[in-house]
Amino acid sequence: MKKMKARRIAAITGVVLLVLLYVITLIAAIFDFDGSGTLFRACLVATVGVPIFLWVYTWLFRRLTGRDTDEGRDDQ
């Protein structure tokens, strides 16, 4: 089995986090419980923040290590 590259792991993690955030946002929007408004707003903010954080992570990884995370890709 090939080693997963940092960028691919970050992307998979981001997708899983975003799906979980969407489910939590939906639950907070449907059910009315104490703190559901705060949870709803936090999930909406995180929906924007998670992709930005992952992009910054991969950008910093490339800059600090001096290597590209997509080495070996044929479609470049």
All heavy atoms as a GROMACS GRO file, in nm:
protein
  604
    1MET      N    1   0.084  -0.118   0.000
    1MET     CA    2   0.000   0.000   0.000
    1MET      C    3   0.089   0.124   0.000
    1MET      O    4   0.180   0.136   0.078
    1MET     CB    5  -0.088  -0.002   0.125
    1MET     CG    6  -0.186   0.108   0.130
    1MET     SD    7  -0.297   0.080   0.270
    1MET     CE    8  -0.353   0.242   0.294
    2LYS      N    9   0.057   0.217  -0.088
    2LYS     CA   10   0.135   0.340  -0.098
    2LYS      C   11   0.110   0.429   0.022
    2LYS      O   12   0.003   0.428   0.080
    2LYS     CB   13   0.098   0.417  -0.224
    2LYS     CG   14   0.143   0.352  -0.350
    2LYS     CD   15   0.109   0.443  -0.466
    2LYS     CE   16   0.159   0.385  -0.595
    2LYS     NZ   17   0.132   0.472  -0.708
    3LYS      N   18   0.212   0.507   0.056
    3LYS     CA   19   0.194   0.604   0.163
    3LYS      C   20   0.104   0.717   0.113
    3LYS      O   21   0.119   0.764   0.001
    3LYS     CB   22   0.330   0.662   0.203
    3LYS     CG   23   0.418   0.565   0.276
    3LYS     CD   24   0.555   0.624   0.296
    3LYS     CE   25   0.569   0.679   0.432
    3LYS     NZ   26   0.704   0.730   0.459
    4MET      N   27   0.013   0.757   0.198
    4MET     CA   28  -0.074   0.869   0.161
    4MET      C   29   0.003   0.998   0.184
    4MET      O   30   0.068   1.017   0.286
    4MET     CB   31  -0.201   0.867   0.244
    4MET     CG   32  -0.289   0.750   0.213
    4MET     SD   33  -0.446   0.760   0.298
    4MET     CE   34  -0.531   0.875   0.196
    5LYS      N   35  -0.006   1.085   0.088
    5LYS     CA   36   0.064   1.213   0.098
    5LYS      C   37  -0.013   1.308   0.188
    5LYS      O   38  -0.133   1.294   0.209
    5LYS     CB   39   0.081   1.271  -0.041
    5LYS     CG   40   0.169   1.183  -0.127
    5LYS     CD   41   0.188   1.239  -0.263
    5LYS     CE   42   0.273   1.142  -0.342
    5LYS     NZ   43   0.301   1.185  -0.473
    6ALA      N   44   0.058   1.406   0.242
    6ALA     CA   45   0.000   1.499   0.339
    6ALA      C   46  -0.120   1.573   0.279
    6ALA      O   47  -0.220   1.595   0.348
    6ALA     CB   48   0.105   1.597   0.386
    7ARG      N   49  -0.110   1.610   0.154
    7ARG     CA   50  -0.220   1.685   0.092
    7ARG      C   51  -0.346   1.599   0.080
    7ARG      O   52  -0.457   1.646   0.102
    7ARG     CB   53  -0.176   1.735  -0.044
    7ARG     CG   54  -0.271   1.833  -0.103
    7ARG     CD   55  -0.212   1.894  -0.227
    7ARG     NE   56  -0.288   2.010  -0.264
    7ARG     CZ   57  -0.255   2.093  -0.360
    7ARG    NH1   58  -0.143   2.073  -0.426
    7ARG    NH2   59  -0.330   2.195  -0.389
    8ARG      N   60  -0.328   1.473   0.046
    8ARG     CA   61  -0.443   1.383   0.032
    8ARG      C   62  -0.507   1.357   0.168
    8ARG      O   63  -0.630   1.356   0.182
    8ARG     CB   64  -0.400   1.251  -0.030
    8ARG     CG   65  -0.517   1.157  -0.053
    8ARG     CD   66  -0.480   1.042  -0.136
    8ARG     NE   67  -0.447   1.092  -0.269
    8ARG     CZ   68  -0.404   1.016  -0.367
    8ARG    NH1   69  -0.385   0.888  -0.349
    8ARG    NH2   70  -0.376   1.068  -0.485
    9ILE      N   71  -0.424   1.338   0.271
    9ILE     CA   72  -0.477   1.317   0.406
    9ILE      C   73  -0.553   1.440   0.452
    9ILE      O   74  -0.661   1.431   0.511
    9ILE     CB   75  -0.363   1.282   0.504
    9ILE    CG1   76  -0.307   1.144   0.469
    9ILE    CG2   77  -0.411   1.286   0.647
    9ILE    CD1   78  -0.181   1.109   0.543
   10ALA      N   79  -0.498   1.559   0.426
   10ALA     CA   80  -0.565   1.684   0.463
   10ALA      C   81  -0.698   1.697   0.390
   10ALA      O   82  -0.798   1.741   0.448
   10ALA     CB   83  -0.475   1.803   0.434
   11ALA      N   84  -0.702   1.659   0.263
   11ALA     CA   85  -0.826   1.669   0.186
   11ALA      C   86  -0.932   1.573   0.239
   11ALA      O   87  -1.049   1.612   0.254
   11ALA     CB   88  -0.798   1.640   0.039
   12ILE      N   89  -0.894   1.451   0.268
   12ILE     CA   90  -0.990   1.354   0.321
   12ILE      C   91  -1.041   1.399   0.458
   12ILE      O   92  -1.161   1.392   0.487
   12ILE     CB   93  -0.926   1.214   0.330
   12ILE    CG1   94  -0.903   1.160   0.188
   12ILE    CG2   95  -1.013   1.118   0.409
   12ILE    CD1   96  -0.819   1.035   0.182
   13THR      N   97  -0.951   1.449   0.542
   13THR     CA   98  -0.990   1.500   0.672
   13THR      C   99  -1.087   1.617   0.657
   13THR      O  100  -1.187   1.626   0.729
   13THR     CB  101  -0.866   1.545   0.753
   13THR    OG1  102  -0.777   1.435   0.765
   13THR    CG2  103  -0.904   1.596   0.889
   14GLY      N  104  -1.059   1.706   0.563
   14GLY     CA  105  -1.147   1.820   0.538
   14GLY      C  106  -1.285   1.777   0.493
   14GLY      O  107  -1.386   1.833   0.539
   15VAL      N  108  -1.292   1.679   0.406
   15VAL     CA  109  -1.422   1.631   0.358
   15VAL      C  110  -1.502   1.571   0.472
   15VAL      O  111  -1.622   1.600   0.488
   15VAL     CB  112  -1.403   1.528   0.244
   15VAL    CG1  113  -1.532   1.456   0.212
   15VAL    CG2  114  -1.350   1.597   0.120
   16VAL      N  115  -1.436   1.490   0.554
   16VAL     CA  116  -1.506   1.428   0.668
   16VAL      C  117  -1.555   1.536   0.765
   16VAL      O  118  -1.670   1.532   0.811
   16VAL     CB  119  -1.414   1.327   0.739
   16VAL    CG1  120  -1.474   1.280   0.871
   16VAL    CG2  121  -1.388   1.208   0.649
   17LEU      N  122  -1.470   1.634   0.796
   17LEU     CA  123  -1.511   1.742   0.886
   17LEU      C  124  -1.627   1.822   0.830
   17LEU      O  125  -1.721   1.856   0.903
   17LEU     CB  126  -1.393   1.834   0.914
   17LEU     CG  127  -1.289   1.784   1.012
   17LEU    CD1  128  -1.171   1.881   1.018
   17LEU    CD2  129  -1.349   1.767   1.149
   18LEU      N  130  -1.623   1.851   0.701
   18LEU     CA  131  -1.732   1.929   0.641
   18LEU      C  132  -1.863   1.852   0.642
   18LEU      O  133  -1.969   1.909   0.669
   18LEU     CB  134  -1.695   1.971   0.499
   18LEU     CG  135  -1.591   2.082   0.489
   18LEU    CD1  136  -1.551   2.105   0.344
   18LEU    CD2  137  -1.642   2.210   0.551
   19VAL      N  138  -1.858   1.723   0.614
   19VAL     CA  139  -1.981   1.643   0.618
   19VAL      C  140  -2.038   1.641   0.760
   19VAL      O  141  -2.159   1.658   0.779
   19VAL     CB  142  -1.955   1.499   0.566
   19VAL    CG1  143  -2.071   1.407   0.597
   19VAL    CG2  144  -1.927   1.502   0.417
   20LEU      N  145  -1.951   1.622   0.859
   20LEU     CA  146  -1.997   1.625   0.997
   20LEU      C  147  -2.055   1.761   1.034
   20LEU      O  148  -2.158   1.769   1.103
   20LEU     CB  149  -1.883   1.590   1.093
   20LEU     CG  150  -1.840   1.444   1.094
   20LEU    CD1  151  -1.716   1.426   1.180
   20LEU    CD2  152  -1.953   1.355   1.144
   21LEU      N  153  -1.993   1.868   0.989
   21LEU     CA  154  -2.044   2.002   1.016
   21LEU      C  155  -2.181   2.023   0.952
   21LEU      O  156  -2.270   2.084   1.013
   21LEU     CB  157  -1.946   2.108   0.966
   21LEU     CG  158  -1.823   2.129   1.052
   21LEU    CD1  159  -1.723   2.219   0.980
   21LEU    CD2  160  -1.860   2.189   1.186
   22TYR      N  161  -2.201   1.972   0.830
   22TYR     CA  162  -2.330   1.986   0.764
   22TYR      C  163  -2.439   1.909   0.840
   22TYR      O  164  -2.550   1.957   0.856
   22TYR     CB  165  -2.325   1.940   0.620
   22TYR     CG  166  -2.237   2.025   0.532
   22TYR    CD1  167  -2.170   1.970   0.423
   22TYR    CD2  168  -2.219   2.160   0.556
   22TYR    CE1  169  -2.089   2.048   0.343
   22TYR    CE2  170  -2.138   2.238   0.476
   22TYR     CZ  171  -2.074   2.181   0.369
   22TYR     OH  172  -1.994   2.256   0.288
   23VAL      N  173  -2.405   1.790   0.888
   23VAL     CA  174  -2.502   1.711   0.963
   23VAL      C  175  -2.537   1.781   1.094
   23VAL      O  176  -2.655   1.791   1.131
   23VAL     CB  177  -2.448   1.568   0.988
   23VAL    CG1  178  -2.534   1.492   1.087
   23VAL    CG2  179  -2.437   1.492   0.858
   24ILE      N  180  -2.436   1.831   1.164
   24ILE     CA  181  -2.461   1.901   1.290
   24ILE      C  182  -2.542   2.028   1.266
   24ILE      O  183  -2.633   2.061   1.343
   24ILE     CB  184  -2.328   1.932   1.362
   24ILE    CG1  185  -2.262   1.802   1.408
   24ILE    CG2  186  -2.349   2.024   1.481
   24ILE    CD1  187  -2.120   1.819   1.457
   25THR      N  188  -2.510   2.100   1.158
   25THR     CA  189  -2.586   2.221   1.125
   25THR      C  190  -2.732   2.188   1.097
   25THR      O  191  -2.823   2.258   1.142
   25THR     CB  192  -2.523   2.292   1.003
   25THR    OG1  193  -2.387   2.320   1.031
   25THR    CG2  194  -2.595   2.421   0.971
   26LEU      N  195  -2.755   2.080   1.025
   26LEU     CA  196  -2.892   2.038   0.994
   26LEU      C  197  -2.967   2.001   1.122
   26LEU      O  198  -3.083   2.042   1.142
   26LEU     CB  199  -2.891   1.920   0.898
   26LEU     CG  200  -3.026   1.864   0.857
   26LEU    CD1  201  -3.104   1.969   0.778
   26LEU    CD2  202  -3.010   1.737   0.777
   27ILE      N  203  -2.902   1.927   1.210
   27ILE     CA  204  -2.966   1.888   1.337
   27ILE      C  205  -2.996   2.012   1.421
   27ILE      O  206  -3.105   2.024   1.480
   27ILE     CB  207  -2.877   1.788   1.413
   27ILE    CG1  208  -2.875   1.655   1.338
   27ILE    CG2  209  -2.926   1.769   1.556
   27ILE    CD1  210  -2.773   1.556   1.391
   28ALA      N  211  -2.901   2.105   1.426
   28ALA     CA  212  -2.923   2.228   1.505
   28ALA      C  213  -3.033   2.312   1.446
   28ALA      O  214  -3.105   2.382   1.519
   28ALA     CB  215  -2.793   2.308   1.512
   29ALA      N  216  -3.050   2.310   1.314
   29ALA     CA  217  -3.156   2.389   1.250
   29ALA      C  218  -3.293   2.326   1.269
   29ALA      O  219  -3.394   2.397   1.280
   29ALA     CB  220  -3.126   2.404   1.101
   30ILE      N  221  -3.298   2.194   1.272
   30ILE     CA  222  -3.427   2.125   1.283
   30ILE      C  223  -3.478   2.123   1.427
   30ILE      O  224  -3.594   2.152   1.453
   30ILE     CB  225  -3.417   1.982   1.227
   30ILE    CG1  226  -3.396   1.987   1.076
   30ILE    CG2  227  -3.542   1.901   1.260
   30ILE    CD1  228  -3.369   1.852   1.012
   31PHE      N  229  -3.391   2.086   1.520
   31PHE     CA  230  -3.433   2.070   1.659
   31PHE      C  231  -3.403   2.198   1.737
   31PHE      O  232  -3.300   2.259   1.721
   31PHE     CB  233  -3.361   1.952   1.724
   31PHE     CG  234  -3.391   1.822   1.656
   31PHE    CD1  235  -3.295   1.758   1.582
   31PHE    CD2  236  -3.516   1.764   1.667
   31PHE    CE1  237  -3.322   1.638   1.518
   31PHE    CE2  238  -3.544   1.644   1.604
   31PHE     CZ  239  -3.446   1.580   1.529
   32ASP      N  240  -3.497   2.232   1.824
   32ASP     CA  241  -3.481   2.351   1.906
   32ASP      C  242  -3.443   2.309   2.048
   32ASP      O  243  -3.525   2.257   2.123
   32ASP     CB  244  -3.611   2.431   1.908
   32ASP     CG  245  -3.594   2.564   1.980
   32ASP    OD1  246  -3.480   2.612   1.987
   32ASP    OD2  247  -3.695   2.617   2.029
   33PHE      N  248  -3.317   2.327   2.082
   33PHE     CA  249  -3.270   2.296   2.217
   33PHE      C  250  -3.181   2.410   2.262
   33PHE      O  251  -3.144   2.497   2.184
   33PHE     CB  252  -3.195   2.162   2.221
   33PHE     CG  253  -3.082   2.150   2.123
   33PHE    CD1  254  -2.955   2.193   2.156
   33PHE    CD2  255  -3.103   2.096   1.997
   33PHE    CE1  256  -2.851   2.182   2.065
   33PHE    CE2  257  -3.000   2.084   1.906
   33PHE     CZ  258  -2.873   2.128   1.941
   34ASP      N  259  -3.149   2.412   2.391
   34ASP     CA  260  -3.065   2.520   2.446
   34ASP      C  261  -2.929   2.521   2.374
   34ASP      O  262  -2.861   2.420   2.368
   34ASP     CB  263  -3.042   2.500   2.596
   34ASP     CG  264  -3.169   2.521   2.676
   34ASP    OD1  265  -3.260   2.588   2.623
   34ASP    OD2  266  -3.176   2.470   2.789
   35GLY      N  267  -2.894   2.634   2.320
   35GLY     CA  268  -2.766   2.648   2.253
   35GLY      C  269  -2.767   2.608   2.107
   35GLY      O  270  -2.661   2.607   2.043
   36SER      N  271  -2.881   2.576   2.051
   36SER     CA  272  -2.884   2.533   1.911
   36SER      C  273  -2.848   2.649   1.818
   36SER      O  274  -2.785   2.627   1.714
   36SER     CB  275  -3.020   2.474   1.873
   36SER     OG  276  -3.122   2.571   1.884
   37GLY      N  277  -2.885   2.770   1.856
   37GLY     CA  278  -2.850   2.886   1.772
   37GLY      C  279  -2.700   2.910   1.770
   37GLY      O  280  -2.641   2.937   1.665
   38THR      N  281  -2.637   2.896   1.885
   38THR     CA  282  -2.492   2.912   1.893
   38THR      C  283  -2.420   2.802   1.817
   38THR      O  284  -2.323   2.827   1.744
   38THR     CB  285  -2.447   2.911   2.041
   38THR    OG1  286  -2.517   3.013   2.111
   38THR    CG2  287  -2.298   2.934   2.053
   39LEU      N  288  -2.470   2.678   1.831
   39LEU     CA  289  -2.410   2.565   1.759
   39LEU      C  290  -2.426   2.584   1.609
   39LEU      O  291  -2.333   2.557   1.532
   39LEU     CB  292  -2.476   2.435   1.804
   39LEU     CG  293  -2.425   2.307   1.741
   39LEU    CD1  294  -2.278   2.286   1.773
   39LEU    CD2  295  -2.507   2.188   1.790
   40PHE      N  296  -2.542   2.632   1.566
   40PHE     CA  297  -2.567   2.656   1.424
   40PHE      C  298  -2.469   2.759   1.368
   40PHE      O  299  -2.408   2.738   1.263
   40PHE     CB  300  -2.712   2.703   1.405
   40PHE     CG  301  -2.751   2.726   1.263
   40PHE    CD1  302  -2.781   2.620   1.180
   40PHE    CD2  303  -2.758   2.855   1.212
   40PHE    CE1  304  -2.818   2.641   1.048
   40PHE    CE2  305  -2.795   2.878   1.080
   40PHE     CZ  306  -2.824   2.770   0.998
   41ARG      N  307  -2.451   2.870   1.439
   41ARG     CA  308  -2.358   2.974   1.393
   41ARG      C  309  -2.214   2.924   1.392
   41ARG      O  310  -2.138   2.954   1.299
   41ARG     CB  311  -2.372   3.099   1.481
   41ARG     CG  312  -2.496   3.179   1.452
   41ARG     CD  313  -2.496   3.313   1.525
   41ARG     NE  314  -2.498   3.299   1.670
   41ARG     CZ  315  -2.606   3.282   1.742
   41ARG    NH1  316  -2.724   3.277   1.683
   41ARG    NH2  317  -2.600   3.272   1.874
   42ALA      N  318  -2.177   2.848   1.494
   42ALA     CA  319  -2.041   2.795   1.500
   42ALA      C  320  -2.013   2.700   1.384
   42ALA      O  321  -1.904   2.703   1.324
   42ALA     CB  322  -2.019   2.723   1.633
   43CYS      N  323  -2.110   2.619   1.348
   43CYS     CA  324  -2.093   2.526   1.236
   43CYS      C  325  -2.082   2.602   1.104
   43CYS      O  326  -2.005   2.563   1.015
   43CYS     CB  327  -2.208   2.426   1.231
   43CYS     SG  328  -2.198   2.300   1.359
   44LEU      N  329  -2.160   2.708   1.090
   44LEU     CA  330  -2.152   2.787   0.966
   44LEU      C  331  -2.016   2.855   0.953
   44LEU      O  332  -1.957   2.858   0.844
   44LEU     CB  333  -2.264   2.890   0.962
   44LEU     CG  334  -2.404   2.834   0.939
   44LEU    CD1  335  -2.506   2.948   0.938
   44LEU    CD2  336  -2.412   2.756   0.810
   45VAL      N  337  -1.963   2.907   1.063
   45VAL     CA  338  -1.831   2.968   1.061
   45VAL      C  339  -1.724   2.863   1.031
   45VAL      O  340  -1.633   2.885   0.951
   45VAL     CB  341  -1.801   3.041   1.194
   45VAL    CG1  342  -1.656   3.082   1.205
   45VAL    CG2  343  -1.893   3.161   1.209
   46ALA      N  344  -1.736   2.745   1.092
   46ALA     CA  345  -1.639   2.638   1.069
   46ALA      C  346  -1.645   2.586   0.926
   46ALA      O  347  -1.544   2.541   0.871
   46ALA     CB  348  -1.662   2.525   1.167
   47THR      N  349  -1.762   2.594   0.862
   47THR     CA  350  -1.776   2.551   0.724
   47THR      C  351  -1.687   2.635   0.632
   47THR      O  352  -1.635   2.586   0.533
   47THR     CB  353  -1.923   2.561   0.679
   47THR    OG1  354  -2.000   2.474   0.760
   47THR    CG2  355  -1.940   2.523   0.534
   48VAL      N  356  -1.668   2.760   0.666
   48VAL     CA  357  -1.578   2.846   0.589
   48VAL      C  358  -1.435   2.831   0.640
   48VAL      O  359  -1.339   2.827   0.562
   48VAL     CB  360  -1.623   2.995   0.600
   48VAL    CG1  361  -1.524   3.086   0.532
   48VAL    CG2  362  -1.762   3.011   0.541
   49GLY      N  363  -1.419   2.817   0.770
   49GLY     CA  364  -1.286   2.814   0.831
   49GLY      C  365  -1.206   2.689   0.804
   49GLY      O  366  -1.084   2.694   0.786
   50VAL      N  367  -1.271   2.573   0.800
   50VAL     CA  368  -1.198   2.446   0.780
   50VAL      C  369  -1.127   2.443   0.645
   50VAL      O  370  -1.008   2.411   0.639
   50VAL     CB  371  -1.293   2.325   0.799
   50VAL    CG1  372  -1.230   2.196   0.749
   50VAL    CG2  373  -1.330   2.311   0.945
   51PRO      N  374  -1.193   2.474   0.533
   51PRO     CA  375  -1.120   2.473   0.406
   51PRO      C  376  -1.005   2.575   0.400
   51PRO      O  377  -0.898   2.546   0.345
   51PRO     CB  378  -1.226   2.507   0.300
   51PRO     CG  379  -1.354   2.473   0.365
   51PRO     CD  380  -1.336   2.496   0.511
   52ILE      N  381  -1.026   2.692   0.462
   52ILE     CA  382  -0.920   2.792   0.464
   52ILE      C  383  -0.802   2.740   0.546
   52ILE      O  384  -0.686   2.752   0.504
   52ILE     CB  385  -0.972   2.926   0.519
   52ILE    CG1  386  -1.071   2.987   0.421
   52ILE    CG2  387  -0.858   3.021   0.550
   52ILE    CD1  388  -1.144   3.108   0.474
   53PHE      N  389  -0.829   2.681   0.662
   53PHE     CA  390  -0.724   2.625   0.746
   53PHE      C  391  -0.646   2.516   0.672
   53PHE      O  392  -0.523   2.512   0.676
   53PHE     CB  393  -0.783   2.570   0.875
   53PHE     CG  394  -0.684   2.495   0.958
   53PHE    CD1  395  -0.588   2.563   1.032
   53PHE    CD2  396  -0.685   2.357   0.962
   53PHE    CE1  397  -0.496   2.493   1.109
   53PHE    CE2  398  -0.593   2.287   1.037
   53PHE     CZ  399  -0.499   2.355   1.112
   54LEU      N  400  -0.716   2.427   0.603
   54LEU     CA  401  -0.648   2.319   0.531
   54LEU      C  402  -0.564   2.373   0.415
   54LEU      O  403  -0.456   2.322   0.387
   54LEU     CB  404  -0.750   2.217   0.481
   54LEU     CG  405  -0.813   2.133   0.591
   54LEU    CD1  406  -0.924   2.047   0.535
   54LEU    CD2  407  -0.710   2.049   0.661
   55TRP      N  408  -0.613   2.476   0.348
   55TRP     CA  409  -0.534   2.536   0.240
   55TRP      C  410  -0.407   2.599   0.296
   55TRP      O  411  -0.298   2.581   0.240
   55TRP     CB  412  -0.616   2.641   0.166
   55TRP     CG  413  -0.538   2.702   0.055
   55TRP    CD1  414  -0.522   2.653  -0.072
   55TRP    CD2  415  -0.459   2.822   0.061
   55TRP    NE1  416  -0.440   2.736  -0.144
   55TRP    CE2  417  -0.399   2.841  -0.065
   55TRP    CE3  418  -0.434   2.915   0.161
   55TRP    CZ2  419  -0.317   2.947  -0.093
   55TRP    CZ3  420  -0.350   3.022   0.131
   55TRP    CH2  421  -0.294   3.037   0.006
   56VAL      N  422  -0.419   2.671   0.407
   56VAL     CA  423  -0.302   2.733   0.471
   56VAL      C  424  -0.204   2.625   0.516
   56VAL      O  425  -0.082   2.638   0.499
   56VAL     CB  426  -0.344   2.824   0.589
   56VAL    CG1  427  -0.224   2.866   0.672
   56VAL    CG2  428  -0.418   2.945   0.537
   57TYR      N  429  -0.255   2.515   0.571
   57TYR     CA  430  -0.169   2.404   0.614
   57TYR      C  431  -0.087   2.349   0.497
   57TYR      O  432   0.034   2.331   0.508
   57TYR     CB  433  -0.253   2.294   0.678
   57TYR     CG  434  -0.177   2.167   0.698
   57TYR    CD1  435  -0.086   2.154   0.803
   57TYR    CD2  436  -0.193   2.058   0.612
   57TYR    CE1  437  -0.015   2.038   0.821
   57TYR    CE2  438  -0.121   1.943   0.629
   57TYR     CZ  439  -0.033   1.932   0.734
   57TYR     OH  440   0.038   1.817   0.750
   58THR      N  441  -0.154   2.321   0.386
   58THR     CA  442  -0.081   2.264   0.272
   58THR      C  443   0.015   2.366   0.212
   58THR      O  444   0.125   2.330   0.168
   58THR     CB  445  -0.178   2.212   0.164
   58THR    OG1  446  -0.263   2.317   0.122
   58THR    CG2  447  -0.259   2.095   0.216
   59TRP      N  448  -0.023   2.492   0.211
   59TRP     CA  449   0.065   2.596   0.157
   59TRP      C  450   0.190   2.610   0.244
   59TRP      O  451   0.302   2.617   0.193
   59TRP     CB  452  -0.011   2.729   0.150
   59TRP     CG  453   0.070   2.841   0.097
   59TRP    CD1  454   0.100   2.865  -0.034
   59TRP    CD2  455   0.130   2.946   0.173
   59TRP    NE1  456   0.176   2.979  -0.042
   59TRP    CE2  457   0.196   3.030   0.082
   59TRP    CE3  458   0.133   2.977   0.308
   59TRP    CZ2  459   0.266   3.143   0.124
   59TRP    CZ3  460   0.203   3.089   0.349
   59TRP    CH2  461   0.268   3.170   0.258
   60LEU      N  462   0.171   2.614   0.377
   60LEU     CA  463   0.286   2.624   0.468
   60LEU      C  464   0.374   2.500   0.461
   60LEU      O  465   0.496   2.510   0.469
   60LEU     CB  466   0.238   2.644   0.612
   60LEU     CG  467   0.196   2.785   0.648
   60LEU    CD1  468   0.138   2.788   0.789
   60LEU    CD2  469   0.311   2.882   0.637
   61PHE      N  470   0.314   2.382   0.445
   61PHE     CA  471   0.391   2.259   0.433
   61PHE      C  472   0.486   2.267   0.313
   61PHE      O  473   0.603   2.232   0.322
   61PHE     CB  474   0.298   2.139   0.420
   61PHE     CG  475   0.370   2.009   0.406
   61PHE    CD1  476   0.422   1.945   0.516
   61PHE    CD2  477   0.386   1.950   0.280
   61PHE    CE1  478   0.489   1.824   0.504
   61PHE    CE2  479   0.453   1.831   0.267
   61PHE     CZ  480   0.505   1.767   0.378
   62ARG      N  481   0.433   2.313   0.200
   62ARG     CA  482   0.517   2.327   0.080
   62ARG      C  483   0.628   2.427   0.101
   62ARG      O  484   0.741   2.405   0.060
   62ARG     CB  485   0.431   2.370  -0.039
   62ARG     CG  486   0.357   2.259  -0.105
   62ARG     CD  487   0.305   2.300  -0.242
   62ARG     NE  488   0.243   2.431  -0.242
   62ARG     CZ  489   0.113   2.453  -0.240
   62ARG    NH1  490   0.030   2.353  -0.237
   62ARG    NH2  491   0.066   2.575  -0.242
   63ARG      N  492   0.596   2.540   0.165
   63ARG     CA  493   0.696   2.646   0.184
   63ARG      C  494   0.804   2.607   0.285
   63ARG      O  495   0.921   2.635   0.265
   63ARG     CB  496   0.628   2.774   0.231
   63ARG     CG  497   0.535   2.834   0.131
   63ARG     CD  498   0.612   2.885   0.012
   63ARG     NE  499   0.517   2.940  -0.084
   63ARG     CZ  500   0.530   2.930  -0.213
   63ARG    NH1  501   0.633   2.872  -0.265
   63ARG    NH2  502   0.439   2.980  -0.292
   64LEU      N  503   0.765   2.545   0.394
   64LEU     CA  504   0.860   2.514   0.500
   64LEU      C  505   0.948   2.393   0.469
   64LEU      O  506   1.063   2.388   0.511
   64LEU     CB  507   0.787   2.492   0.633
   64LEU     CG  508   0.717   2.616   0.689
   64LEU    CD1  509   0.640   2.581   0.814
   64LEU    CD2  510   0.817   2.728   0.717
   65THR      N  511   0.894   2.295   0.398
   65THR     CA  512   0.973   2.176   0.367
   65THR      C  513   1.050   2.191   0.237
   65THR      O  514   1.143   2.115   0.212
   65THR     CB  515   0.884   2.051   0.359
   65THR    OG1  516   0.788   2.068   0.255
   65THR    CG2  517   0.817   2.023   0.491
   66GLY      N  518   1.009   2.285   0.155
   66GLY     CA  519   1.078   2.305   0.027
   66GLY      C  520   1.046   2.200  -0.076
   66GLY      O  521   1.114   2.186  -0.176
   67ARG      N  522   0.943   2.122  -0.052
   67ARG     CA  523   0.905   2.021  -0.150
   67ARG      C  524   0.756   2.033  -0.180
   67ARG      O  525   0.678   2.078  -0.098
   67ARG     CB  526   0.939   1.881  -0.102
   67ARG     CG  527   0.869   1.843   0.025
   67ARG     CD  528   0.910   1.707   0.069
   67ARG     NE  529   0.838   1.678   0.192
   67ARG     CZ  530   0.830   1.561   0.246
   67ARG    NH1  531   0.891   1.460   0.191
   67ARG    NH2  532   0.763   1.543   0.357
   68ASP      N  533   0.721   1.988  -0.296
   68ASP     CA  534   0.583   1.993  -0.337
   68ASP      C  535   0.511   1.869  -0.285
   68ASP      O  536   0.565   1.759  -0.287
   68ASP     CB  537   0.574   1.998  -0.490
   68ASP     CG  538   0.434   2.026  -0.540
   68ASP    OD1  539   0.348   2.061  -0.458
   68ASP    OD2  540   0.413   2.014  -0.661
   69THR      N  541   0.388   1.886  -0.239
   69THR     CA  542   0.312   1.772  -0.186
   69THR      C  543   0.253   1.688  -0.297
   69THR      O  544   0.200   1.582  -0.271
   69THR     CB  545   0.199   1.819  -0.093
   69THR    OG1  546   0.113   1.906  -0.166
   69THR    CG2  547   0.255   1.889   0.028
   70ASP      N  548   0.262   1.733  -0.422
   70ASP     CA  549   0.206   1.660  -0.534
   70ASP      C  550   0.314   1.596  -0.620
   70ASP      O  551   0.294   1.575  -0.739
   70ASP     CB  552   0.122   1.753  -0.622
   70ASP     CG  553  -0.006   1.796  -0.554
   70ASP    OD1  554  -0.049   1.724  -0.461
   70ASP    OD2  555  -0.062   1.897  -0.592
   71GLU      N  556   0.428   1.564  -0.565
   71GLU     CA  557   0.536   1.504  -0.642
   71GLU      C  558   0.488   1.374  -0.704
   71GLU      O  559   0.425   1.292  -0.641
   71GLU     CB  560   0.657   1.477  -0.552
   71GLU     CG  561   0.723   1.604  -0.506
   71GLU     CD  562   0.834   1.576  -0.406
   71GLU    OE1  563   0.855   1.459  -0.370
   71GLU    OE2  564   0.899   1.672  -0.364
   72GLY      N  565   0.522   1.356  -0.831
   72GLY     CA  566   0.487   1.233  -0.898
   72GLY      C  567   0.355   1.235  -0.970
   72GLY      O  568   0.316   1.138  -1.032
   73ARG      N  569   0.281   1.344  -0.963
   73ARG     CA  570   0.154   1.351  -1.034
   73ARG      C  571   0.179   1.374  -1.182
   73ARG      O  572   0.267   1.450  -1.220
   73ARG     CB  573   0.067   1.464  -0.978
   73ARG     CG  574   0.006   1.425  -0.845
   73ARG     CD  575  -0.084   1.528  -0.792
   73ARG     NE  576  -0.183   1.570  -0.890
   73ARG     CZ  577  -0.276   1.660  -0.866
   73ARG    NH1  578  -0.281   1.718  -0.749
   73ARG    NH2  579  -0.361   1.695  -0.958
   74ASP      N  580   0.101   1.309  -1.265
   74ASP     CA  581   0.119   1.319  -1.409
   74ASP      C  582   0.044   1.436  -1.471
   74ASP      O  583   0.074   1.478  -1.580
   74ASP     CB  584   0.071   1.190  -1.477
   74ASP     CG  585   0.158   1.072  -1.437
   74ASP    OD1  586   0.278   1.094  -1.408
   74ASP    OD2  587   0.106   0.959  -1.436
   75ASP      N  588  -0.056   1.490  -1.402
   75ASP     CA  589  -0.141   1.592  -1.462
   75ASP      C  590  -0.094   1.734  -1.435
   75ASP      O  591  -0.168   1.828  -1.452
   75ASP     CB  592  -0.285   1.575  -1.414
   75ASP     CG  593  -0.299   1.588  -1.263
   75ASP    OD1  594  -0.198   1.565  -1.194
   75ASP    OD2  595  -0.410   1.617  -1.216
   76GLN      N  596   0.030   1.753  -1.397
   76GLN     CA  597   0.081   1.888  -1.373
   76GLN      C  598   0.131   1.951  -1.500
   76GLN      O  599   0.186   1.895  -1.586
   76GLN     CB  600   0.194   1.887  -1.271
   76GLN     CG  601   0.143   1.853  -1.135
   76GLN     CD  602   0.257   1.858  -1.032
   76GLN    OE1  603   0.373   1.877  -1.066
   76GLN    NE2  604   0.222   1.843  -0.909
   0.00000   0.00000   0.00000
